Amino acid sequence: MPTLFRFLFILAAIAGAIYGSMVALVVLVEPKDREITIRVPSERLNPPAQQ
């Protein structure tokens, strides 16, 4: 039985570390706003007429 408890404790510690890092990313990292420009070819906006 002690090995089961050790295994569950290790899994809980790993899950806690992952959860803690996700919370830290949400709280500490602030995204930067910036403008982007995407060039769209005119063929995609005005496809040639099918005959």
C-alpha positions, 0 to 999 in steps of 0.5 A: 500500500505505501507504494500506491500512496507514493505514486498518488502523491507524485502524480498530485505533486506533478499536477500541482506543479502544472496547475501552479505554472498555469496560474503563474502564466495567467497572473504574471504574463501580460500580452502585448497589443500590436497591429498586424497586416496580412496581404490578401491576393486580389484573386482570392477577393475577386475570383476570375469568372468561370466561363 
